[in-house]
Every structure is written in structure tokens, then in C-alpha cells.
């Protein structure tokens, strides 16, 4: 089981993995905690969770966060879903996907221990979640994950 050394290191690597996924997708795709079409369904800015709830003496935590995918619509979400799975596969991540499931869901595990879940809602919106490997808590006030992650292929404005 890979272990990130600190929360800050785990957070930074999780962000790099989100950006690496976006980098190989169409430039109009981005990730956000608040989707303009879904104002009553915002996501939190990341939460640290206990690695092992059955062992209260285990200090290890992991960071979990979910984003809405912008730039895709319910009509185009199947195409975007397939592009994300292909992007993960091309990065050498192990993929788990049931093509018969509805709504669609796909999962990836990176060689360095990060997990990702791509979910299509019954209305056709896509969300992308990521989790870090376990880390030793190093700060109670560490930076949250960004509210929005732009495609790194888009030039800054």
C-alpha cells in the first residue's frame, strides 16, 4: 500500500493527477465544486477521512474530493465519459468499468496509490472523485483543494 508522506504531499499529487486527466481531454472540460446547472448540488472542498475506522489508534488519514465536470452536457456525457476512461488507460492506470451499468461508473487506480471514480448521474451529468493513499496528519490548516481546476492545456487568461 503506497503511503503519501504528508497531507500536503498527498494533496499536491492528487491535484497533479486531476490535471493530468484534464490535459488529455478537450480543452473545454474543467472540474468545479459548483455546477451552474446544479445550484443545489455543490460538493465540499475535500475531506480528510480516517484510514481505518476500526482502529482508533491508527492516525493515518486519506483525502477525498469530488468535482462536477464542466464543458459536457447530458447529451455529450457518454462521449466525455469514454474520453476520461481512455485518458486513464493511456496513463497506465488500472481501470474497472461495467459497460452494462446505468448510470455509468468507471474507476481507476494509479500506480502510486490514488483512486478515482467517474460517475454519470441519472440526468447525464458527470462527476469525478479522487482519493489519496494514507498519510500522517501534518497540519490542521492545510490548503483545501481548489474550487475549480481548469484544463492545463488552456492558456491563462
C-alpha positions as CSV (number, residue, x, y, z in Angstrom):
1,X,0.0,0.0,0.0
2,X,1.7,3.3,-1.1
3,X,1.6,6.0,1.5
4,X,2.0,9.7,0.9
5,X,4.4,11.3,3.4
6,X,2.1,14.2,4.4
7,X,-1.3,15.6,3.7
8,X,0.3,18.4,1.7
9,X,2.2,16.0,-0.5
10,X,-0.9,13.8,-1.0
11,X,-3.0,16.9,-1.9
12,X,-0.4,18.1,-4.4
13,X,-0.2,14.8,-6.1
14,X,-4.0,14.4,-6.2
15,X,-4.2,17.8,-7.9
16,X,-1.5,16.7,-10.4
17,X,-3.5,13.6,-11.3
18,X,-6.7,15.6,-11.8
19,X,-4.7,18.0,-14.1
20,X,-3.1,15.1,-16.0
21,X,-6.6,13.7,-16.7
22,X,-7.8,17.0,-17.9
23,X,-4.7,17.7,-20.0
24,X,-5.5,14.9,-22.5
25,X,-9.2,15.8,-22.7
26,X,-10.8,18.5,-24.8
27,X,-9.8,22.0,-23.6
28,X,-13.4,23.0,-22.8
29,X,-13.6,20.4,-20.0
30,X,-12.8,21.6,-16.4
31,X,-13.7,20.5,-12.9
32,X,-15.7,22.5,-10.3
33,X,-17.3,22.1,-6.9
34,X,-20.3,24.0,-8.1
35,X,-22.0,23.2,-11.4
36,X,-24.1,26.2,-12.8
37,X,-26.8,23.8,-13.9
38,X,-27.0,22.1,-10.5
39,X,-27.0,25.0,-7.9
40,X,-28.5,22.8,-5.1
41,X,-25.8,20.1,-5.5
42,X,-22.4,21.6,-4.6
43,X,-19.5,19.4,-3.5
44,X,-17.3,20.1,-0.5
45,X,-13.7,21.2,-0.9
46,X,-12.2,17.9,0.3
47,X,-12.4,16.0,3.5
48,X,-9.9,14.0,5.5
49,X,-11.2,10.7,6.5
50,X,-9.9,8.0,8.9
51,X,-7.9,5.3,7.0
52,X,-9.2,2.6,9.4
53,X,-12.3,3.3,11.4
54,X,-12.0,0.0,13.3
55,X,-8.6,1.1,14.8
56,X,-9.0,4.4,16.8
57,X,-5.2,4.4,17.5
58,X,-4.4,4.5,13.8
59,X,-3.5,8.1,13.0
60,X,-3.5,7.6,9.2
61,X,-5.9,9.6,7.1
62,X,-6.8,10.0,3.4
63,X,-8.2,12.9,1.5
64,X,-11.3,12.5,-0.6
65,X,-12.9,15.0,-3.0
66,X,-15.5,15.0,-5.8
67,X,-15.9,17.6,-8.7
68,X,-18.5,18.2,-11.3
69,X,-17.2,18.1,-14.9
70,X,-17.9,21.3,-16.8
71,X,-17.9,21.5,-20.6
72,X,-20.0,18.4,-21.1
73,X,-23.8,18.2,-21.2
74,X,-26.2,15.3,-20.6
75,X,-26.2,14.9,-24.4
76,X,-22.4,14.6,-24.7
77,X,-21.6,13.0,-21.4
78,X,-21.3,9.5,-22.9
79,X,-18.5,10.7,-25.2
80,X,-16.8,12.6,-22.3
81,X,-17.1,9.5,-20.1
82,X,-15.3,7.4,-22.7
83,X,-12.6,10.0,-23.2
84,X,-11.9,10.0,-19.4
85,X,-11.6,6.2,-19.3
86,X,-9.3,6.3,-22.3
87,X,-7.2,9.1,-20.7
88,X,-6.8,6.9,-17.6
89,X,-5.9,3.9,-19.6
90,X,-3.3,5.8,-21.6
91,X,-1.7,7.0,-18.4
92,X,-1.2,3.3,-17.3
93,X,-3.8,3.4,-14.6
94,X,-5.8,0.2,-13.9
95,X,-9.4,0.6,-14.9
96,X,-12.6,-1.1,-13.7
97,X,-15.7,-0.4,-15.7
98,X,-19.0,-2.3,-16.3
99,X,-20.3,-1.2,-19.8
100,X,-23.8,-2.6,-18.9
101,X,-24.3,-0.4,-15.8
102,X,-26.7,2.6,-15.8
103,X,-25.9,5.1,-14.7
104,X,-22.4,4.7,-15.9
105,X,-19.5,4.4,-13.4
106,X,-15.8,3.9,-14.0
107,X,-12.9,3.5,-11.6
108,X,-9.2,3.9,-11.8
109,X,-6.2,3.1,-9.6
110,X,-2.9,4.8,-10.1
111,X,0.5,3.0,-9.6
112,X,1.2,5.4,-6.8
113,X,-2.0,4.5,-4.8
114,X,-4.5,7.1,-5.8
115,X,-8.1,6.1,-6.6
116,X,-10.6,7.9,-9.0
117,X,-14.2,7.4,-9.7
118,X,-16.1,8.8,-12.7
119,X,-19.9,8.8,-12.2
120,X,-22.6,9.7,-14.6
121,X,-25.8,10.8,-12.9
122,X,-29.2,9.6,-14.0
123,X,-29.7,13.1,-15.6
124,X,-26.4,12.7,-17.5
125,X,-24.1,15.0,-15.6
126,X,-20.5,13.7,-14.9
127,X,-18.7,13.9,-11.6
128,X,-15.1,12.9,-10.9
129,X,-13.9,11.9,-7.4
130,X,-10.3,11.3,-6.2
131,X,-8.8,9.8,-3.1
132,X,-5.3,9.8,-1.8
133,X,-3.3,7.0,-0.3
134,X,-3.0,7.2,3.5
135,X,-0.9,9.9,5.1
136,X,0.2,11.0,8.5
137,X,-1.7,14.2,9.5
138,X,0.7,17.1,9.3
139,X,-1.4,20.2,9.6
140,X,-5.0,21.0,10.7
141,X,-5.0,24.1,8.5
142,X,-3.5,22.7,5.2
143,X,-4.8,24.3,2.0
144,X,-8.1,22.9,0.6
145,X,-8.3,21.6,-2.9
146,X,-9.2,24.3,-5.4
147,X,-12.8,25.1,-6.1
148,X,-12.1,24.9,-9.8
149,X,-9.5,23.1,-11.9
150,X,-9.0,24.3,-15.4
151,X,-7.7,22.2,-18.2
152,X,-3.9,22.9,-18.1
153,X,-3.9,22.9,-21.9
154,X,-5.9,26.2,-21.8
155,X,-3.6,29.3,-21.9
156,X,-4.1,31.5,-18.8
157,X,-6.4,34.5,-19.2
